[in-house]
């Protein structure tokens, strides 16, 4: 996408392996682990073609992109570790 529409992000985005992101319209939200036992507050910022997420208690920002089908976002891991360049998909609930 060249630009992510503001109305596409709010809602719940789920990955059965990692958990669920719930984004609010005000730039906040919650990340819930896959078992539903632990929730952490988050902040996100839309940056045109991608958006960044900062989860409380985690170092660094996570980078996400919206796929052209508007039903899936993916996290692109850019940190220099063994998971570098991996993409994790999250589907809209």
C-alpha positions, 0 to 999 in steps of 0.5 A: 500500500502507498497509504494505509487508510485511517479507518482500516486499523481499528479493530482486532487482528489475530494470529493463532500462534502469537496473539491478538492486537486490538487497535483503537481509533485514538492511537492506543490499544491492547495486545493479548497473548494467544492464551488470553491470559496476559494483556499489555497496553500499546500505542501505534502510529500510522506512517503512511505505507506502514505503522509502528507499534510500541507494546508496554514492557517491550523494547523497540517498536514493531513494524506492520504493513497492511496487505492489499486485501485489507484483511491482513496485516503483517509484521516485518521483523527488522531486528538483527537476530535469527528471525530477521526478515520473517513476516507474521500475518495477523487477520482481522476478526 
